[in-house]
Amino acid sequence: MSEKELLYVEDTLSHLEYLKRHLCLNKECITDNKEIEMLKKIEKKINGIYKNFYHTLKGE
């Protein structure tokens, strides 16, 4: 992989980590159960994307 491609990978993983952090912060502030469930679904999707992307990089 070229250095430019590695920077794209690092950037993508950083964005996913950023989203995960902010979802956790927002879940703590929200009291509406429907909104909390929606954030949990989004968090689950982001975790899946992160894991799939990471495993693809490892060649698994």
MDAnalysis code that builds the backbone (N, CA, C; Angstrom):
import MDAnalysis as mda
import numpy as np

u = mda.Universe.empty(180, n_residues=60, atom_resindex=np.repeat(np.arange(60), 3), trajectory=True)
u.add_TopologyAttr("name", ["N", "CA", "C"] * 60)
u.add_TopologyAttr("resid", np.arange(1, 61))
u.add_TopologyAttr("resname", ["MET", "SER", "GLU", "LYS", "GLU", "LEU", "LEU", "TYR", "VAL", "GLU", "ASP", "THR", "LEU", "SER", "HIS", "LEU", "GLU", "TYR", "LEU", "LYS", "ARG", "HIS", "LEU", "CYS", "LEU", "ASN", "LYS", "GLU", "CYS", "ILE", "THR", "ASP", "ASN", "LYS", "GLU", "ILE", "GLU", "MET", "LEU", "LYS", "LYS", "ILE", "GLU", "LYS", "LYS", "ILE", "ASN", "GLY", "ILE", "TYR", "LYS", "ASN", "PHE", "TYR", "HIS", "THR", "LEU", "LYS", "GLY", "GLU"])
u.atoms.positions = np.array([
    [0.834, -1.169, 0.000],
    [0.000, 0.000, 0.000],
    [0.884, 1.239, 0.000],
    [0.473, 2.219, -0.769],
    [1.264, 3.445, -0.818],
    [1.023, 4.281, 0.439],
    [1.871, 5.253, 0.643],
    [1.725, 6.120, 1.817],
    [0.412, 6.897, 1.755],
    [0.027, 7.314, 0.565],
    [-1.229, 8.046, 0.399],
    [-2.428, 7.155, 0.759],
    [-2.384, 5.904, 0.342],
    [-3.465, 4.973, 0.678],
    [-3.532, 4.728, 2.177],
    [-2.380, 4.615, 2.812],
    [-2.343, 4.429, 4.261],
    [-2.925, 5.638, 4.994],
    [-2.686, 6.826, 4.461],
    [-3.270, 8.026, 5.056],
    [-4.792, 8.008, 4.936],
    [-5.300, 7.526, 3.800],
    [-6.758, 7.398, 3.636],
    [-7.326, 6.409, 4.643],
    [-6.639, 5.318, 4.840],
    [-7.086, 4.302, 5.795],
    [-7.095, 4.889, 7.205],
    [-6.017, 5.547, 7.573],
    [-5.929, 6.164, 8.892],
    [-7.035, 7.200, 9.082],
    [-7.295, 7.983, 8.066],
    [-8.336, 9.000, 8.126],
    [-9.714, 8.371, 8.306],
    [-9.977, 7.306, 7.581],
    [-11.263, 6.617, 7.687],
    [-11.466, 6.054, 9.085],
    [-10.462, 5.374, 9.621],
    [-10.569, 4.819, 10.969],
    [-10.712, 5.919, 12.019],
    [-10.039, 7.035, 11.812],
    [-10.160, 8.168, 12.740],
    [-11.565, 8.743, 12.729],
    [-12.158, 8.851, 11.547],
    [-13.529, 9.361, 11.454],
    [-14.507, 8.427, 12.155],
    [-14.322, 7.143, 11.999],
    [-15.197, 6.179, 12.657],
    [-15.053, 6.257, 14.175],
    [-13.825, 6.412, 14.664],
    [-13.595, 6.566, 16.105],
    [-14.257, 7.844, 16.623],
    [-14.149, 8.906, 15.853],
    [-14.771, 10.184, 16.214],
    [-16.285, 10.020, 16.340],
    [-16.894, 9.362, 15.373],
    [-18.335, 9.132, 15.416],
    [-18.731, 8.292, 16.630],
    [-17.947, 7.262, 16.914],
    [-18.240, 6.407, 18.069],
    [-18.194, 7.209, 19.372],
    [-17.183, 8.063, 19.514],
    [-17.042, 8.889, 20.722],
    [-18.250, 9.803, 20.905],
    [-18.652, 10.456, 19.825],
    [-19.749, 11.413, 19.925],
    [-21.106, 10.726, 20.103],
    [-21.257, 9.545, 19.570],
    [-22.486, 8.798, 19.825],
    [-22.615, 8.473, 21.305],
    [-21.527, 8.064, 21.921],
    [-21.548, 7.749, 23.353],
    [-21.883, 8.996, 24.169],
    [-21.294, 10.114, 23.818],
    [-21.579, 11.355, 24.535],
    [-23.043, 11.759, 24.378],
    [-23.570, 11.630, 23.172],
    [-24.951, 12.015, 22.922],
    [-25.935, 11.084, 23.614],
    [-25.600, 9.796, 23.692],
    [-26.492, 8.858, 24.373],
    [-26.672, 9.235, 25.838],
    [-25.643, 9.788, 26.446],
    [-25.718, 10.180, 27.849],
    [-26.621, 11.383, 28.071],
    [-26.793, 12.215, 27.057],
    [-27.572, 13.452, 27.190],
    [-29.034, 13.286, 26.792],
    [-29.350, 12.259, 26.068],
    [-30.698, 12.085, 25.523],
    [-31.555, 11.283, 26.498],
    [-32.801, 11.711, 26.635],
    [-33.723, 11.013, 27.529],
    [-34.825, 10.269, 26.778],
    [-35.049, 10.600, 25.515],
    [-36.095, 9.951, 24.727],
    [-35.636, 8.545, 24.306],
    [-36.422, 7.530, 24.665],
    [-36.039, 6.145, 24.394],
    [-35.911, 5.845, 22.901],
    [-36.758, 6.445, 22.068],
    [-36.672, 6.210, 20.624],
    [-35.355, 6.745, 20.057],
    [-34.972, 7.914, 20.534],
    [-33.706, 8.494, 20.074],
    [-32.517, 7.670, 20.562],
    [-32.589, 7.188, 21.780],
    [-31.510, 6.353, 22.320],
    [-31.376, 5.077, 21.500],
    [-32.493, 4.450, 21.186],
    [-32.458, 3.228, 20.373],
    [-31.894, 3.504, 18.980],
    [-32.239, 4.645, 18.403],
    [-31.712, 5.008, 17.094],
    [-30.190, 5.169, 17.155],
    [-29.703, 5.839, 18.202],
    [-28.259, 6.011, 18.365],
    [-27.556, 4.678, 18.585],
    [-28.197, 3.772, 19.297],
    [-27.613, 2.439, 19.504],
    [-27.490, 1.686, 18.181],
    [-28.498, 1.816, 17.312],
    [-28.442, 1.161, 15.997],
    [-27.318, 1.753, 15.152],
    [-27.197, 3.075, 15.204],
    [-26.120, 3.735, 14.455],
    [-24.765, 3.293, 14.990],
    [-24.645, 3.228, 16.306],
    [-23.393, 2.799, 16.927],
    [-23.046, 1.364, 16.517],
    [-24.032, 0.501, 16.503],
    [-23.811, -0.886, 16.099],
    [-23.334, -0.954, 14.652],
    [-23.937, -0.145, 13.787],
    [-23.546, -0.115, 12.375],
    [-22.110, 0.391, 12.224],
    [-21.767, 1.444, 12.948],
    [-20.408, 1.997, 12.883],
    [-19.394, 0.976, 13.388],
    [-19.721, 0.283, 14.479],
    [-18.821, -0.749, 15.000],
    [-18.602, -1.854, 13.972],
    [-19.666, -2.240, 13.281],
    [-19.556, -3.265, 12.243],
    [-18.673, -2.809, 11.090],
    [-18.859, -1.570, 10.665],
    [-18.040, -1.020, 9.574],
    [-16.578, -0.992, 9.997],
    [-16.319, -0.531, 11.223],
    [-14.951, -0.447, 11.736],
    [-14.305, -1.827, 11.754],
    [-15.020, -2.808, 12.302],
    [-14.469, -4.169, 12.399],
    [-14.219, -4.764, 11.018],
    [-15.179, -4.611, 10.109],
    [-15.013, -5.144, 8.753],
    [-13.828, -4.504, 8.049],
    [-13.717, -3.192, 8.180],
    [-12.620, -2.468, 7.544],
    [-11.282, -2.922, 8.113],
    [-11.219, -3.029, 9.435],
    [-9.994, -3.442, 10.107],
    [-9.612, -4.869, 9.714],
    [-10.582, -5.780, 9.691],
    [-10.303, -7.171, 9.333],
    [-9.879, -7.288, 7.869],
    [-10.443, -6.460, 7.017],
    [-10.049, -6.448, 5.606],
    [-8.581, -6.042, 5.490],
    [-8.181, -5.063, 6.271],
    [-6.779, -4.610, 6.245],
    [-5.833, -5.691, 6.734],
    [-6.289, -6.470, 7.713],
    [-5.450, -7.545, 8.247],
    [-5.438, -8.756, 7.325],
    [-6.336, -8.788, 6.360],
    [-6.384, -9.909, 5.422],
    [-7.150, -11.100, 5.949],
    [-8.085, -10.869, 6.850],
    [-8.875, -11.966, 7.428],
    [-10.162, -12.144, 6.653],
])
